[in-house]
């Protein structure tokens, strides 16, 4: 999985006054967990753009002043309810022998017969899936092949081949499905109406006409 580097500075004070001063300077207060003692630091808000405002999943290299570099993942983020400015970020330190939980984007591949030939519509219910894996087994994305899906078919989390990680959703969670579109339904109704209008007259109707 690709990594994004974020440069940070250790925080000497973690009180409300110091936190407000950081935010006024366009810096984000951060905490790194997953170690004996949490590490409090700050980073420039602009440095989070490639990590937060993207559909892709990334690990993080925290480059803390003094030459300390730490591999981590984004654990939680808080936004201002009005301005959407980043208020606080929590990270979790990675260890090669310890599994972590992370949301991974879903990538759809293939062309579904239910869409191409049966007039169905592809509905994607899960664009990200939460998984648990060792850091070295974290995938960039989870591929879902829809090339065999017909009208009414669906793909569940239980259908995924996930040997290197564990999917943290119930087995019956729907990832995507092919449903009947309104257009195809209207075509079916019109076809039925045409058949009714074109029915051959009954024997009684034929006799009365003669």
C-alpha positions in Angstrom: 0.0 0.0 0.0 1.2 3.5 -0.8 2.3 5.9 1.9 2.0 9.6 2.4 4.5 11.5 4.5 3.3 14.1 7.0 5.8 16.2 8.9 5.0 16.9 12.5 6.3 18.9 15.4 6.1 17.7 19.0 3.7 19.6 21.2 5.0 20.8 24.5 1.5 21.8 25.8 -1.8 20.1 25.1 -4.2 22.6 26.8 -7.1 24.4 25.2 -5.1 27.6 24.8 -2.3 25.9 23.0 -4.7 23.9 20.8 -6.6 27.1 19.8 -3.3 28.8 18.9 -2.3 25.8 16.7 -5.6 26.0 14.8 -5.3 29.7 14.3 -1.9 29.1 12.7 -3.5 26.5 10.3 -2.0 23.6 12.1 -3.8 20.4 13.3 -3.3 18.9 16.8 -2.6 15.2 16.4 -2.1 12.2 18.7 -0.3 8.9 17.9 -1.6 5.8 19.7 -0.4 2.2 19.6 2.7 2.8 21.8 3.4 2.9 25.5 2.9 6.6 25.7 0.7 8.6 23.2 2.7 11.0 21.1 1.2 14.5 20.9 2.3 16.6 17.8 1.0 19.0 15.3 1.1 19.2 11.5 0.2 21.7 8.7 -3.5 21.3 7.7 -2.5 21.4 4.0 -0.4 18.2 4.5 -3.6 16.2 5.0 -5.2 17.0 1.7 -3.8 13.9 -0.1 -4.6 11.7 2.8 -8.1 12.8 3.7 -9.7 14.2 0.5 -9.2 11.1 -1.6 -11.1 7.8 -2.2 -7.9 5.9 -2.0 -6.4 4.2 1.1 -2.9 5.1 2.3 -0.7 4.4 5.2 1.3 7.3 6.7 4.9 8.0 7.5 5.0 10.5 10.3 8.2 12.5 10.0 8.5 14.0 13.5 11.1 16.8 13.9 14.3 15.4 15.3 14.6 12.6 12.7 12.0 10.3 14.1 10.0 8.5 11.4 7.0 6.3 12.3 4.7 4.2 10.2 1.0 4.7 11.1 -2.5 4.7 9.8 -5.3 7.3 10.2 -7.5 6.2 13.0 -9.9 9.1 13.5 -10.5 12.6 12.3 -12.7 15.4 13.5 -14.0 18.3 11.3 -15.6 21.6 12.2 -19.4 21.3 11.7 -19.6 24.5 9.8 -16.3 25.3 8.1 -15.2 21.6 7.6 -11.7 22.6 8.8 -9.8 19.7 10.4 -9.9 20.0 14.1 -8.1 16.9 15.4 -6.5 13.7 14.0 -5.7 10.4 15.7 -3.1 8.0 14.3 -2.2 4.5 15.2 1.3 3.2 15.0 1.9 0.1 12.8 3.8 -3.0 14.0 4.8 -5.7 11.5 3.4 -8.4 13.8 0.1 -6.7 14.9 -3.1 -6.6 12.8 -4.9 -3.3 12.3 -8.4 -2.3 11.1 -8.7 -0.1 8.0 -11.3 0.9 5.4 -10.3 -0.1 1.9 -12.0 1.2 -1.3 -13.9 -1.3 -3.5 -13.1 -1.4 -7.3 -15.6 -2.8 -9.7 -14.3 -4.7 -12.7 -16.0 -6.5 -15.7 -19.3 -6.0 -17.5 -22.5 -7.5 -16.0 -24.8 -9.4 -18.5 -27.7 -8.2 -16.4 -26.8 -4.6 -17.4 -25.7 -5.2 -20.9 -28.4 -7.6 -22.2 -31.2 -7.5 -19.6 -31.7 -3.8 -19.0 -30.7 -3.9 -15.4 -28.9 -1.3 -13.3 -25.8 -1.8 -11.2 -26.3 -0.7 -7.6 -23.1 -0.4 -5.5 -24.0 -0.7 -1.8 -20.5 -0.6 -0.4 -17.8 1.6 -1.8 -15.5 0.8 1.1 -15.0 -2.2 3.3 -13.5 -2.4 6.7 -10.9 -5.1 7.1 -8.3 -6.4 9.5 -4.9 -7.4 8.4 -1.2 -7.2 9.1 0.3 -4.0 7.7 2.2 -5.8 4.9 -1.1 -7.4 3.8 -3.2 -4.2 3.5 -4.4 -4.0 -0.1 -4.7 -0.7 -2.1 -8.2 -1.8 -3.0 -10.6 -4.8 -3.0 -11.5 -6.0 -6.5 -15.1 -7.1 -7.2 -15.7 -8.8 -10.5 -19.3 -8.4 -11.8 -18.8 -10.2 -15.2 -21.2 -13.1 -14.3 -24.0 -11.0 -12.6 -27.4 -11.4 -14.2 -30.6 -9.6 -13.4 -31.4 -10.0 -9.7 -27.9 -11.3 -8.8 -25.8 -9.8 -6.0 -22.3 -10.1 -4.6 -21.9 -10.5 -0.8 -18.9 -10.1 1.4 -18.9 -13.9 1.8 -18.2 -14.2 -1.9 -14.9 -12.4 -1.6 -11.6 -14.3 -1.7 -9.8 -12.8 1.3 -7.0 -15.0 2.4 -4.6 -12.2 3.4 -7.2 -10.2 5.5 -10.5 -10.5 7.4 -13.6 -8.6 6.3 -15.2 -7.0 9.3 -18.8 -7.1 8.0 -21.5 -9.8 8.3 -21.3 -12.5 5.6 -24.7 -11.4 4.1 -23.6 -7.8 3.6 -24.4 -6.8 -0.1 -21.5 -5.1 -1.9 -23.3 -4.7 -5.2 -26.3 -6.1 -7.1 -28.2 -5.9 -10.5 -31.7 -4.7 -10.1 -34.5 -4.1 -12.7 -34.4 -0.6 -14.0 -37.6 1.5 -14.5 -36.9 1.6 -18.2 -36.9 -2.1 -18.5 -40.0 -2.4 -16.4 -41.9 0.1 -18.6 -40.8 -1.9 -21.7 -42.2 -5.1 -20.2 -45.5 -3.4 -19.4 -45.8 -2.0 -22.9 -45.1 -5.4 -24.4 -47.8 -7.0 -22.2 -50.3 -4.3 -23.2 -49.5 -4.8 -26.9 -50.1 -8.5 -26.6 -53.5 -7.9 -25.0 -54.6 -5.4 -27.7 -53.5 -7.8 -30.4 -55.4 -10.9 -29.0 -57.4 -12.9 -31.6 -61.2 -12.4 -31.2 -63.2 -15.2 -29.4 -65.6 -17.6 -31.3 -68.6 -15.7 -30.0 -67.2 -12.4 -31.2 -66.5 -13.9 -34.6 -70.0 -15.3 -34.9 -71.7 -12.1 -33.9 -69.7 -10.2 -36.5 -70.9 -12.6 -39.2 
